[in-house]
Amino acid sequence: MEAGDFDAVVDVWVRSRWDALPCLEERMGYSPEDNLRHFRDVIAMENDVWIACRDGRVVALMAQHDRCIDQLFVDPAHQGRGYGSALLAKARERSPGGLFLFTHRRNERARAFYEARGFHAVAFGVSPAPESEPDVRYEWAPEAATGPPA
């Protein structure tokens, strides 16, 4: 991600969150300024942010720090076209020893996406406040993706 991509990235991030779990987004009540501030001051500061573009427009984003995929969102109009998979491939390239992430238990589309790509649920808990939402930790390891050694 470059500085000029910021507004488009945040737009995809917000719209994708609303598409995935509108009840959570409504309950949280974040303003556009809250979203911009959090992405700028927390996500972009703590992670490397990668984007996928189509025809010069941002259609997906991934925020990763070391082995942790902190954020992975695809524009709702572009889901199912390989952008999320391409960003996961980038994450695996950057962290070939393994990855982990958290997603909300109610986000069935995200869970199915990760499970279809070799991630395994390893722990169930609750996300930190203010969300305080049931979540699941997923992990991917190269041996889990390819099977046990012969």
Secondary structure, DSSP 8 states (H G I E B T S, - for coil): --GGGHHHHHHHHHHHHHHH-HHHHHHH---HHHHHHHIIIIIHHHSEEEEEEETTEEEEEEEEETTEEEEEEE-GGGTTSSHHHHHHHHHHHH-TT-EEEEEETT-HHHHHHHHHTT-EEEEEEE--TTT--EEEEEEE-HHHHH-S--
